[in-house]
């Protein structure tokens, strides 16, 4: 599975990896960092999470 990430306007392609253990390890690390910093993790394209997020422009008015 190839994915693209946009960094400062330049798309890069990630190497093909075995996402099994890799994904779980880094997902757990991300959630731990977010919890330590009282940060909100926004899951891309999550229809379950989207209605609960503050959205512009209504949030700013």
C-alpha positions as a Markdown table, in Angstrom:
| # | Residue | x | y | z |
|---|---|---|---|---|
| 1 | Unk | 0.0 | 0.0 | 0.0 |
| 2 | Unk | 1.5 | 3.3 | -1.0 |
| 3 | Unk | 0.5 | 6.5 | 0.8 |
| 4 | Unk | 1.3 | 10.1 | 0.2 |
| 5 | Unk | 2.1 | 12.8 | 2.8 |
| 6 | Unk | 2.0 | 16.5 | 2.0 |
| 7 | Unk | 4.8 | 18.4 | 3.8 |
| 8 | Unk | 5.2 | 22.1 | 2.9 |
| 9 | Unk | 3.5 | 21.6 | -0.4 |
| 10 | Unk | 5.8 | 18.8 | -1.6 |
| 11 | Unk | 4.2 | 15.3 | -1.8 |
| 12 | Unk | 6.5 | 12.4 | -0.8 |
| 13 | Unk | 5.8 | 8.7 | -1.0 |
| 14 | Unk | 6.3 | 6.4 | 1.9 |
| 15 | Unk | 8.1 | 3.1 | 1.5 |
| 16 | Unk | 6.0 | 0.0 | 1.4 |
| 17 | Unk | 6.1 | -1.5 | 4.9 |
| 18 | Unk | 4.6 | -4.3 | 6.8 |
| 19 | Unk | 2.0 | -2.2 | 8.6 |
| 20 | Unk | 1.0 | -4.8 | 11.2 |
| 21 | Unk | 3.3 | -4.2 | 14.2 |
| 22 | Unk | 4.6 | -1.0 | 12.8 |
| 23 | Unk | 1.2 | 0.6 | 12.8 |
| 24 | Unk | 0.2 | -0.6 | 16.2 |
| 25 | Unk | 3.5 | 0.6 | 17.8 |
| 26 | Unk | 3.4 | 4.1 | 16.3 |
| 27 | Unk | -0.4 | 4.4 | 16.9 |
| 28 | Unk | 0.1 | 3.6 | 20.6 |
| 29 | Unk | 3.1 | 6.1 | 20.7 |
| 30 | Unk | 0.9 | 8.8 | 19.1 |
| 31 | Unk | -1.9 | 8.3 | 21.6 |
| 32 | Unk | 0.5 | 8.3 | 24.5 |
| 33 | Unk | 2.1 | 11.6 | 23.4 |
| 34 | Unk | -1.4 | 13.1 | 22.9 |
| 35 | Unk | -2.5 | 12.0 | 26.4 |
| 36 | Unk | 0.7 | 13.4 | 27.9 |
| 37 | Unk | 0.1 | 16.8 | 26.3 |
| 38 | Unk | -3.7 | 16.8 | 26.7 |
| 39 | Unk | -3.9 | 17.0 | 22.9 |
| 40 | Unk | -6.8 | 16.1 | 20.6 |
| 41 | Unk | -6.1 | 13.5 | 18.0 |
| 42 | Unk | -8.2 | 14.0 | 14.8 |
| 43 | Unk | -8.6 | 10.9 | 12.8 |
| 44 | Unk | -8.7 | 11.8 | 9.1 |
| 45 | Unk | -12.0 | 11.0 | 7.3 |
| 46 | Unk | -13.7 | 9.6 | 10.4 |
| 47 | Unk | -17.5 | 10.1 | 10.0 |
| 48 | Unk | -17.9 | 9.2 | 13.7 |
| 49 | Unk | -15.6 | 11.9 | 15.0 |
| 50 | Unk | -16.4 | 14.7 | 12.5 |
| 51 | Unk | -19.8 | 15.8 | 14.1 |
| 52 | Unk | -18.1 | 16.3 | 17.5 |
| 53 | Unk | -15.3 | 18.6 | 16.1 |
| 54 | Unk | -15.5 | 22.4 | 16.1 |
| 55 | Unk | -15.8 | 23.5 | 12.5 |
| 56 | Unk | -15.3 | 26.9 | 10.8 |
| 57 | Unk | -16.8 | 29.4 | 10.3 |
| 58 | Unk | -19.5 | 28.8 | 12.9 |
| 59 | Unk | -16.9 | 28.1 | 15.6 |
| 60 | Unk | -15.4 | 31.5 | 15.1 |
| 61 | Unk | -18.6 | 33.6 | 15.0 |
